[in-house]
Amino acid sequence: MKYKNTEHFEHGQAPRVGVLITNLGTPAAPTAQALRPYLKQFLSDPRVVELPRVLWWCILNGIILRTRPAKSAEAYATVWTEKGSPLALHTADQCDALADALTQQYGDKVCVRWAMRYGTPSIASTLDDMMASGVQKLFVLPLYPQYSATTTGSTFDALAADFTQRRWLPELRFHTEYHTHPLYIDALVNTIRAHWDAHGQQEHLVFSYHGVPLRYLHQGDPYHCQCLKTSRLVAQKLGLSPAQYTSSFQSRFGREPWLQPYTDETLKTLAAKGTHSVAVICPGFSSDCLETVEEIGEENREYFEEAGGETYHYIPALNASDDHIRLLTQLCQDNIDQWIEELPAADPTTASRYRQCPHNTPES
């Protein structure tokens, strides 16, 4: 086994606590050329598509990667900004705000970074930077409030795969979900109320979550149940009756059944039954991205209006709002407070002892 070397590593450098927030990923540009490697990495993940590998390889490389990149590029082009994709921009803003909050409390003892499961910056390259800066204890916070093997589980896979190539492994804490955390629920409630204050309350509130194949639920994935619980807790705080809100699932792909009800069909049905105004929020997305801005903000708006609906509002994701950063900061503090207290001071003599005798163990 040949292990990765940590560049600029010194045995006497001050140990630090690392906080790594992660999200799904984004292509480098809204072009078919950039979409192809991104989609290949994403759709090759066995956590995302649980089909026999040989069969799926043929479908992916023979059909999907020949047709889907161009179509996806057109969609990305509608949401792309001068500074890049919305997901990357919002995740970077979240990281900056979280770093500010944690640095105010812990100083330079903490190192805060962000990475993407697919695309760049990669988890592996970001870990290289963090380890080189002295991180010896690592808290990883995937920005998925509800756990799914397709998202949080896949993030752990990438982390574990990277660790098999490292000589020195940091002490690790990995957060799996926060779908009922009081600060998360409050953040959603506050953003909905703020939208109502600005635009008036709509007749119906739709909680739209990213879908997964239905069989994942039957095979033990808790995602569906956690989504419904998030919706119920938010609706209760808002004082909504069950008739005033719906939980639905978007972005289905392929022919097999996915979690239902589907968001697009839900909106068509609501309009057909006489609902004149709706608001849609996506609690499972910590940052606005293609699936919220284009799919929910534009595509599903058209479905609702074409079916007879009159007023449609998309309520933005939490992004880098104060409430969201307060939640992320609390999640980090709960996990790293003790680590920070236990950090030893840098020992400048350690490096010289190692240089004199590379196989010697430093004195305690």
Number of C-alpha atoms within 10 A of each C-alpha: 7 7 11 14 13 18 11 10 12 16 18 17 17 18 21 24 26 26 26 21 24 23 24 21 21 26 22 17 15 22 18 21 14 17 24 21 17 20 20 17 13 19 18 17 15 14 18 17 15 13 11 9 13 9 9 16 16 11 12 18 13 11 11 16 18 12 14 15 22 18 12 17 19 13 17 25 15 12 19 16 11 5 8 15 22 20 24 25 18 19 24 18 17 25 23 16 20 25 21 15 16 20 15 10 13 17 12 13 19 22 22 20 23 25 25 22 25 23 20 18 18 17 23 19 12 17 22 18 16 22 24 17 21 24 24 20 21 26 21 22 23 26 23 22 24 25 24 23 18 19 20 25 16 18 25 18 16 15 17 11 12 17 17 13 15 16 13 14 15 17 13 12 14 16 20 20 18 20 23 19 14 12 19 23 21 18 21 25 18 17 18 21 15 13 18 14 10 9 10 10 15 18 14 17 21 21 23 27 27 21 20 25 19 15 13 18 16 9 8 11 17 15 24 24 12 20 24 17 16 23 22 20 17 23 21 12 13 14 10 14 10 10 9 14 19 20 24 24 24 24 16 17 11 7 7 9 12 20 20 18 15 19 26 21 16 21 26 21 17 18 20 16 12 12 19 18 19 24 21 27 24 26 26 20 24 22 24 22 23 21 21 26 19 18 17 24 19 14 14 23 24 18 20 26 18 13 16 18 23 15 15 20 17 19 21 21 22 24 21 22 14 13 19 22 24 18 20 23 17 15 17 20 16 9 17 20 13 10 16 17 10 9 15 10 11 13 12 13 11 16 16 13 17 16 11 9 11 11 9 10 10 13 6 3
